[in-house]
Amino acid sequence: MNKSVNRTQNGVKIAFTGEVKKENIVKMVENCATGQCECMSDDTKKKIQNMEVAGEDGAVELELTGDIDKEEIEAALKRSKVLNP
């Protein structure tokens, strides 16, 4: 799976390509929203106003809206237990 993190006007967009299932990204977002993950600090979680998943298996996009920077999201992706079992 390839991950590409880019800064947007309203936050950060992550593009997952290759061996990626949309349901796994949705699960990751749900875990994050309900506090069941430890991939990012509480400070970072508070900055995220919205998380939106789009696309399909093989090409999934996750858009995070809020005052977050690319580096803190890249670090969180590396710690994700859904993406790195």
MOPAC internal coordinates of N, CA, C and O (Angstrom, degrees):
PM7 1SCF
backbone

  N    0.0000 0     0.00 0     0.00 0    0    0    0
  C    1.4422 1     0.00 0     0.00 0    1    0    0
  C    1.5237 1   109.67 1     0.00 0    2    1    0
  O    1.2310 1   121.33 1   -44.89 1    3    2    1
  N    1.2979 1   115.06 1   135.11 1    3    2    1
  C    1.4612 1   120.97 1   176.49 1    5    3    2
  C    1.5199 1   108.95 1  -105.31 1    6    5    3
  O    1.2310 1   121.00 1   -38.64 1    7    6    5
  N    1.3338 1   115.70 1   141.36 1    7    6    5
  C    1.4611 1   121.61 1   178.20 1    9    7    6
  C    1.5242 1   108.69 1  -124.06 1   10    9    7
  O    1.2310 1   121.22 1   -47.76 1   11   10    9
  N    1.3158 1   115.27 1   132.24 1   11   10    9
  C    1.4511 1   120.61 1   177.64 1   13   11   10
  C    1.5263 1   107.44 1  -127.04 1   14   13   11
  O    1.2310 1   120.61 1   -60.50 1   15   14   13
  N    1.3376 1   116.45 1   119.50 1   15   14   13
  C    1.4621 1   121.67 1  -177.94 1   17   15   14
  C    1.5230 1   108.38 1  -108.73 1   18   17   15
  O    1.2310 1   121.03 1   -53.45 1   19   18   17
  N    1.3252 1   115.64 1   126.55 1   19   18   17
  C    1.4650 1   120.54 1  -179.61 1   21   19   18
  C    1.5162 1   110.53 1  -132.82 1   22   21   19
  O    1.2310 1   121.10 1   -38.22 1   23   22   21
  N    1.3240 1   115.49 1   141.78 1   23   22   21
  C    1.4661 1   122.11 1   175.72 1   25   23   22
  C    1.5223 1   107.88 1   -74.24 1   26   25   23
  O    1.2310 1   120.76 1   -41.67 1   27   26   25
  N    1.3351 1   116.15 1   138.33 1   27   26   25
  C    1.4628 1   120.84 1   174.50 1   29   27   26
  C    1.5242 1   108.00 1  -119.13 1   30   29   27
  O    1.2310 1   121.06 1    -2.26 1   31   30   29
  N    1.3037 1   115.58 1   177.74 1   31   30   29
  C    1.4674 1   119.67 1   179.70 1   33   31   30
  C    1.5277 1   111.42 1   -63.49 1   34   33   31
  O    1.2310 1   120.72 1   148.37 1   35   34   33
  N    1.3413 1   116.22 1   -31.63 1   35   34   33
  C    1.4624 1   120.67 1  -175.08 1   37   35   34
  C    1.5203 1   114.87 1  -109.64 1   38   37   35
  O    1.2310 1   120.07 1  -177.01 1   39   38   37
  N    1.3361 1   117.47 1     2.99 1   39   38   37
  C    1.4623 1   119.24 1  -177.75 1   41   39   38
  C    1.5197 1   111.74 1   161.43 1   42   41   39
  O    1.2310 1   121.41 1    55.27 1   43   42   41
  N    1.3382 1   114.91 1  -124.73 1   43   42   41
  C    1.4590 1   121.06 1  -176.31 1   45   43   42
  C    1.5204 1   109.12 1  -139.42 1   46   45   43
  O    1.2310 1   120.54 1   -38.84 1   47   46   45
  N    1.3376 1   116.57 1   141.16 1   47   46   45
  C    1.4629 1   121.67 1   175.70 1   49   47   46
  C    1.5212 1   107.93 1  -119.64 1   50   49   47
  O    1.2310 1   120.89 1   -47.70 1   51   50   49
  N    1.3326 1   115.91 1   132.30 1   51   50   49
  C    1.4566 1   121.42 1   178.21 1   53   51   50
  C    1.5202 1   107.87 1  -114.48 1   54   53   51
  O    1.2310 1   120.69 1   -52.78 1   55   54   53
  N    1.3222 1   116.29 1   127.22 1   55   54   53
  C    1.4629 1   121.75 1   176.36 1   57   55   54
  C    1.5229 1   107.96 1  -107.37 1   58   57   55
  O    1.2310 1   120.88 1   -57.51 1   59   58   57
  N    1.3324 1   115.93 1   122.49 1   59   58   57
  C    1.4602 1   122.22 1   176.74 1   61   59   58
  C    1.5220 1   107.07 1  -106.53 1   62   61   59
  O    1.2310 1   120.15 1   -53.88 1   63   62   61
  N    1.3290 1   117.32 1   126.12 1   63   62   61
  C    1.4570 1   120.53 1   178.72 1   65   63   62
  C    1.5225 1   109.37 1  -130.96 1   66   65   63
  O    1.2310 1   121.38 1   -17.03 1   67   66   65
  N    1.3249 1   114.97 1   162.97 1   67   66   65
  C    1.4650 1   119.80 1  -179.98 1   69   67   66
  C    1.5145 1   110.69 1    90.30 1   70   69   67
  O    1.2310 1   120.79 1    46.82 1   71   70   69
  N    1.3205 1   116.09 1  -133.18 1   71   70   69
  C    1.4637 1   121.76 1  -177.40 1   73   71   70
  C    1.5301 1   110.60 1   -79.12 1   74   73   71
  O    1.2310 1   120.66 1  -104.80 1   75   74   73
  N    1.3122 1   116.35 1    75.20 1   75   74   73
  C    1.4643 1   120.50 1   179.39 1   77   75   74
  C    1.5246 1   109.18 1  -134.15 1   78   77   75
  O    1.2310 1   120.94 1   -44.29 1   79   78   77
  N    1.3149 1   115.81 1   135.71 1   79   78   77
  C    1.4615 1   121.45 1   176.49 1   81   79   78
  C    1.5292 1   108.12 1  -107.46 1   82   81   79
  O    1.2310 1   121.15 1   -47.54 1   83   82   81
  N    1.3221 1   115.40 1   132.46 1   83   82   81
  C    1.4633 1   120.43 1  -178.88 1   85   83   82
  C    1.5269 1   110.74 1   -56.33 1   86   85   83
  O    1.2310 1   120.07 1   140.28 1   87   86   85
  N    1.3342 1   117.47 1   -39.72 1   87   86   85
  C    1.4615 1   120.74 1  -177.94 1   89   87   86
  C    1.5341 1   111.79 1   -60.25 1   90   89   87
  O    1.2310 1   120.03 1   147.59 1   91   90   89
  N    1.3337 1   117.55 1   -32.41 1   91   90   89
  C    1.4682 1   120.36 1   178.44 1   93   91   90
  C    1.5302 1   111.39 1   -68.84 1   94   93   91
  O    1.2310 1   120.64 1   141.71 1   95   94   93
  N    1.3215 1   116.38 1   -38.29 1   95   94   93
  C    1.4663 1   120.01 1   178.75 1   97   95   94
  C    1.5249 1   109.42 1   -69.58 1   98   97   95
  O    1.2310 1   120.20 1   139.94 1   99   98   97
  N    1.3331 1   117.22 1   -40.06 1   99   98   97
  C    1.4669 1   121.33 1   176.98 1  101   99   98
  C    1.5335 1   109.21 1   -61.51 1  102  101   99
  O    1.2310 1   120.17 1   136.89 1  103  102  101
  N    1.3355 1   117.27 1   -43.11 1  103  102  101
  C    1.4671 1   121.33 1   178.79 1  105  103  102
  C    1.5309 1   110.60 1   -61.79 1  106  105  103
  O    1.2310 1   120.72 1   137.70 1  107  106  105
  N    1.3397 1   116.23 1   -42.30 1  107  106  105
  C    1.4587 1   120.58 1   178.94 1  109  107  106
  C    1.5391 1   110.25 1   -60.42 1  110  109  107
  O    1.2310 1   120.42 1   136.21 1  111  110  109
  N    1.3258 1   116.80 1   -43.79 1  111  110  109
  C    1.4684 1   121.93 1   179.75 1  113  111  110
  C    1.5304 1   110.18 1   -64.42 1  114  113  111
  O    1.2310 1   120.28 1   137.02 1  115  114  113
  N    1.3447 1   117.07 1   -42.98 1  115  114  113
  C    1.4591 1   120.43 1   179.51 1  117  115  114
  C    1.5276 1   110.67 1   -63.26 1  118  117  115
  O    1.2310 1   120.30 1   137.05 1  119  118  117
  N    1.3325 1   117.03 1   -42.95 1  119  118  117
  C    1.4629 1   120.81 1   177.59 1  121  119  118
  C    1.5149 1   110.73 1   -59.60 1  122  121  119
  O    1.2310 1   120.89 1   137.68 1  123  122  121
  N    1.3153 1   115.91 1   -42.32 1  123  122  121
  C    1.4620 1   121.03 1  -179.26 1  125  123  122
  C    1.5310 1   110.16 1   -65.50 1  126  125  123
  O    1.2310 1   120.69 1   134.38 1  127  126  125
  N    1.3260 1   116.28 1   -45.62 1  127  126  125
  C    1.4647 1   121.25 1  -176.73 1  129  127  126
  C    1.5293 1   112.16 1   -65.44 1  130  129  127
  O    1.2310 1   120.31 1   150.18 1  131  130  129
  N    1.3354 1   117.02 1   -29.82 1  131  130  129
  C    1.4644 1   120.08 1  -177.53 1  133  131  130
  C    1.5246 1   112.23 1   -99.39 1  134  133  131
  O    1.2310 1   120.31 1  -174.65 1  135  134  133
  N    1.3317 1   117.01 1     5.35 1  135  134  133
  C    1.4575 1   121.02 1   176.89 1  137  135  134
  C    1.5202 1   114.56 1    77.18 1  138  137  135
  O    1.2310 1   120.04 1  -161.48 1  139  138  137
  N    1.3437 1   117.53 1    18.52 1  139  138  137
  C    1.4592 1   121.31 1  -178.44 1  141  139  138
  C    1.5215 1   113.12 1   -92.07 1  142  141  139
  O    1.2310 1   120.18 1  -168.55 1  143  142  141
  N    1.3028 1   117.27 1    11.45 1  143  142  141
  C    1.4628 1   118.99 1   178.45 1  145  143  142
  C    1.5246 1   108.66 1  -124.05 1  146  145  143
  O    1.2310 1   121.25 1   -18.93 1  147  146  145
  N    1.3098 1   115.22 1   161.07 1  147  146  145
  C    1.4547 1   120.86 1   178.92 1  149  147  146
  C    1.5216 1   110.47 1  -123.50 1  150  149  147
  O    1.2310 1   120.87 1  -156.31 1  151  150  149
  N    1.3221 1   115.93 1    23.69 1  151  150  149
  C    1.4660 1   119.23 1  -173.69 1  153  151  150
  C    1.5222 1   113.18 1   -77.10 1  154  153  151
  O    1.2310 1   120.05 1   157.82 1  155  154  153
  N    1.3376 1   117.50 1   -22.18 1  155  154  153
  C    1.4668 1   118.88 1   178.41 1  157  155  154
  C    1.5140 1   110.44 1  -137.85 1  158  157  155
  O    1.2310 1   121.14 1   -21.59 1  159  158  157
  N    1.3041 1   115.42 1   158.41 1  159  158  157
  C    1.4613 1   120.89 1  -178.38 1  161  159  158
  C    1.5320 1   110.55 1   -69.73 1  162  161  159
  O    1.2310 1   121.00 1   -20.15 1  163  162  161
  N    1.3221 1   115.70 1   159.85 1  163  162  161
  C    1.4643 1   120.24 1   176.48 1  165  163  162
  C    1.5185 1   110.86 1   -60.66 1  166  165  163
  O    1.2310 1   120.41 1   145.68 1  167  166  165
  N    1.3404 1   116.82 1   -34.32 1  167  166  165
  C    1.4676 1   120.45 1   178.15 1  169  167  166
  C    1.5196 1   110.93 1   -60.36 1  170  169  167
  O    1.2310 1   120.66 1   135.39 1  171  170  169
  N    1.3421 1   116.34 1   -44.61 1  171  170  169
  C    1.4654 1   120.38 1   179.00 1  173  171  170
  C    1.5195 1   110.22 1   -65.30 1  174  173  171
  O    1.2310 1   120.12 1   135.64 1  175  174  173
  N    1.3364 1   117.38 1   -44.36 1  175  174  173
  C    1.4754 1   120.84 1  -179.68 1  177  175  174
  C    1.5295 1   110.85 1   -58.07 1  178  177  175
  O    1.2310 1   120.14 1   140.61 1  179  178  177
  N    1.3293 1   117.34 1   -39.39 1  179  178  177
  C    1.4650 1   121.10 1  -178.98 1  181  179  178
  C    1.5209 1   111.89 1   -65.24 1  182  181  179
  O    1.2310 1   120.30 1   152.83 1  183  182  181
  N    1.3284 1   117.03 1   -27.17 1  183  182  181
  C    1.4697 1   120.95 1  -178.61 1  185  183  182
  C    1.5300 1   112.01 1   -76.14 1  186  185  183
  O    1.2310 1   120.10 1   157.99 1  187  186  185
  N    1.3298 1   117.41 1   -22.01 1  187  186  185
  C    1.4679 1   120.76 1  -176.64 1  189  187  186
  C    1.5216 1   109.66 1   -82.24 1  190  189  187
  O    1.2310 1   121.32 1   -59.19 1  191  190  189
  N    1.3322 1   115.08 1   120.81 1  191  190  189
  C    1.4576 1   120.80 1  -179.00 1  193  191  190
  C    1.5192 1   111.46 1   -92.36 1  194  193  191
  O    1.2310 1   120.27 1   148.91 1  195  194  193
  N    1.3346 1   117.09 1   -31.09 1  195  194  193
  C    1.4576 1   120.16 1  -176.82 1  197  195  194
  C    1.5279 1   109.89 1  -154.69 1  198  197  195
  O    1.2310 1   120.78 1   -32.42 1  199  198  197
  N    1.3357 1   116.12 1   147.58 1  199  198  197
  C    1.4623 1   122.56 1   175.91 1  201  199  198
  C    1.5203 1   107.46 1  -130.08 1  202  201  199
  O    1.2310 1   120.37 1   -53.82 1  203  202  201
  N    1.3200 1   116.90 1   126.18 1  203  202  201
  C    1.4582 1   120.81 1  -176.60 1  205  203  202
  C    1.5265 1   110.48 1  -131.98 1  206  205  203
  O    1.2310 1   120.97 1   -53.13 1  207  206  205
  N    1.3357 1   115.76 1   126.87 1  207  206  205
  C    1.4605 1   121.94 1   179.71 1  209  207  206
  C    1.5242 1   108.70 1  -103.81 1  210  209  207
  O    1.2310 1   120.67 1   -44.70 1  211  210  209
  N    1.3374 1   116.32 1   135.30 1  211  210  209
  C    1.4619 1   121.55 1   178.04 1  213  211  210
  C    1.5204 1   109.16 1  -140.15 1  214  213  211
  O    1.2310 1   120.75 1   -13.50 1  215  214  213
  N    1.3211 1   116.17 1   166.50 1  215  214  213
  C    1.4585 1   120.82 1   176.70 1  217  215  214
  C    1.5109 1   112.15 1   101.44 1  218  217  215
  O    1.2310 1   121.26 1    22.89 1  219  218  217
  N    1.3229 1   115.19 1  -157.11 1  219  218  217
  C    1.4596 1   121.76 1  -176.65 1  221  219  218
  C    1.5202 1   108.91 1  -148.66 1  222  221  219
  O    1.2310 1   120.69 1    -8.77 1  223  222  221
  N    1.3359 1   116.29 1   171.23 1  223  222  221
  C    1.4611 1   120.40 1   178.52 1  225  223  222
  C    1.5234 1   110.00 1   -49.42 1  226  225  223
  O    1.2310 1   120.83 1   -47.96 1  227  226  225
  N    1.3223 1   116.01 1   132.04 1  227  226  225
  C    1.4607 1   120.70 1   179.96 1  229  227  226
  C    1.5168 1   113.74 1    95.49 1  230  229  227
  O    1.2310 1   120.66 1   158.27 1  231  230  229
  N    1.3289 1   116.35 1   -21.73 1  231  230  229
  C    1.4692 1   121.11 1   179.26 1  233  231  230
  C    1.5315 1   108.36 1  -154.60 1  234  233  231
  O    1.2310 1   121.13 1   -92.07 1  235  234  233
  N    1.3288 1   115.45 1    87.93 1  235  234  233
  C    1.4651 1   121.18 1  -176.57 1  237  235  234
  C    1.5194 1   109.04 1  -116.02 1  238  237  235
  O    1.2310 1   120.85 1   -41.42 1  239  238  237
  N    1.3292 1   115.97 1   138.58 1  239  238  237
  C    1.4575 1   120.81 1   176.80 1  241  239  238
  C    1.5152 1   109.31 1  -117.43 1  242  241  239
  O    1.2310 1   121.41 1   -40.56 1  243  242  241
  N    1.3129 1   114.91 1   139.44 1  243  242  241
  C    1.4562 1   121.84 1   175.57 1  245  243  242
  C    1.5157 1   107.31 1  -122.88 1  246  245  243
  O    1.2310 1   121.20 1   -60.96 1  247  246  245
  N    1.3292 1   115.30 1   119.04 1  247  246  245
  C    1.4662 1   119.73 1   179.77 1  249  247  246
  C    1.5190 1   109.02 1  -108.04 1  250  249  247
  O    1.2310 1   121.08 1   -55.57 1  251  250  249
  N    1.3253 1   115.53 1   124.43 1  251  250  249
  C    1.4582 1   122.54 1   178.38 1  253  251  250
  C    1.5248 1   108.07 1  -108.55 1  254  253  251
  O    1.2310 1   120.76 1   -54.23 1  255  254  253
  N    1.3107 1   116.16 1   125.77 1  255  254  253
  C    1.4567 1   121.22 1   179.46 1  257  255  254
  C    1.5247 1   108.89 1  -105.31 1  258  257  255
  O    1.2310 1   120.77 1   -47.59 1  259  258  257
  N    1.3147 1   116.14 1   132.41 1  259  258  257
  C    1.4565 1   120.94 1   178.34 1  261  259  258
  C    1.5131 1   111.00 1   149.31 1  262  261  259
  O    1.2310 1   121.27 1     0.77 1  263  262  261
  N    1.3115 1   115.17 1  -179.23 1  263  262  261
  C    1.4645 1   121.65 1  -178.02 1  265  263  262
  C    1.5249 1   109.52 1   -87.95 1  266  265  263
  O    1.2310 1   121.35 1  -112.73 1  267  266  265
  N    1.3326 1   115.03 1    67.27 1  267  266  265
  C    1.4631 1   121.66 1  -177.21 1  269  267  266
  C    1.5128 1   109.39 1  -120.11 1  270  269  267
  O    1.2310 1   120.66 1   -24.70 1  271  270  269
  N    1.3277 1   116.35 1   155.30 1  271  270  269
  C    1.4571 1   117.47 1   177.98 1  273  271  270
  C    1.5267 1   111.04 1  -113.47 1  274  273  271
  O    1.2310 1   122.09 1   -20.68 1  275  274  273
  N    1.2820 1   113.61 1   159.32 1  275  274  273
  C    1.4627 1   123.43 1  -175.32 1  277  275  274
  C    1.5235 1   111.45 1   -55.30 1  278  277  275
  O    1.2310 1   120.22 1   137.69 1  279  278  277
  N    1.3237 1   117.19 1   -42.31 1  279  278  277
  C    1.4655 1   121.68 1  -175.55 1  281  279  278
  C    1.5236 1   112.65 1   -64.12 1  282  281  279
  O    1.2310 1   120.13 1   138.75 1  283  282  281
  N    1.3430 1   117.36 1   -41.25 1  283  282  281
  C    1.4648 1   117.75 1  -178.68 1  285  283  282
  C    1.5287 1   111.23 1   -70.22 1  286  285  283
  O    1.2310 1   119.94 1   150.33 1  287  286  285
  N    1.3236 1   117.72 1   -29.67 1  287  286  285
  C    1.4613 1   120.62 1   177.33 1  289  287  286
  C    1.5273 1   110.57 1   -74.62 1  290  289  287
  O    1.2310 1   120.00 1   139.63 1  291  290  289
  N    1.3197 1   117.61 1   -40.37 1  291  290  289
  C    1.4705 1   120.59 1   176.21 1  293  291  290
  C    1.5305 1   110.37 1   -59.38 1  294  293  291
  O    1.2310 1   120.19 1   138.93 1  295  294  293
  N    1.3270 1   117.24 1   -41.07 1  295  294  293
  C    1.4629 1   121.63 1   178.98 1  297  295  294
  C    1.5307 1   110.17 1   -64.86 1  298  297  295
  O    1.2310 1   120.23 1   138.65 1  299  298  297
  N    1.3235 1   117.16 1   -41.35 1  299  298  297
  C    1.4650 1   120.92 1   179.81 1  301  299  298
  C    1.5312 1   110.86 1   -64.54 1  302  301  299
  O    1.2310 1   120.20 1   140.30 1  303  302  301
  N    1.3293 1   117.23 1   -39.70 1  303  302  301
  C    1.4698 1   120.72 1   179.22 1  305  303  302
  C    1.5258 1   111.19 1   -61.73 1  306  305  303
  O    1.2310 1   120.43 1   143.51 1  307  306  305
  N    1.3073 1   116.78 1   -36.49 1  307  306  305
  C    1.4670 1   120.56 1   179.19 1  309  307  306
  C    1.5256 1   111.79 1   -67.21 1  310  309  307
  O    1.2310 1   120.63 1   152.32 1  311  310  309
  N    1.3420 1   116.40 1   -27.68 1  311  310  309
  C    1.4674 1   120.18 1  -178.90 1  313  311  310
  C    1.5291 1   113.49 1   -92.25 1  314  313  311
  O    1.2310 1   119.79 1   172.29 1  315  314  313
  N    1.3200 1   118.01 1    -7.71 1  315  314  313
  C    1.4656 1   121.24 1  -175.53 1  317  315  314
  C    1.5314 1   111.79 1   -64.40 1  318  317  315
  O    1.2310 1   121.37 1   -52.98 1  319  318  317
  N    1.3429 1   114.99 1   127.02 1  319  318  317
  C    1.4629 1   119.64 1   178.15 1  321  319  318
  C    1.5255 1   111.46 1   -77.41 1  322  321  319
  O    1.2310 1   119.78 1   159.35 1  323  322  321
  N    1.3261 1   118.03 1   -20.65 1  323  322  321
  C    1.4684 1   121.22 1   176.82 1  325  323  322
  C    1.5359 1   109.67 1   -72.96 1  326  325  323
  O    1.2310 1   120.79 1   137.06 1  327  326  325
  N    1.3295 1   116.10 1   -42.94 1  327  326  325
  C    1.4692 1   120.17 1  -178.58 1  329  327  326
  C    1.5187 1   112.92 1   -81.25 1  330  329  327
  O    1.2310 1   120.39 1   151.25 1  331  330  329
  N    1.3356 1   116.85 1   -28.75 1  331  330  329
  C    1.4650 1   122.09 1  -176.50 1  333  331  330
  C    1.5298 1   109.60 1  -126.04 1  334  333  331
  O    1.2310 1   119.93 1  -109.39 1  335  334  333
  N    1.3433 1   117.75 1    70.61 1  335  334  333
  C    1.4710 1   119.91 1  -173.92 1  337  335  334
  C    1.5131 1   112.90 1   -64.68 1  338  337  335
  O    1.2310 1   120.10 1   180.00 1  339  338  337

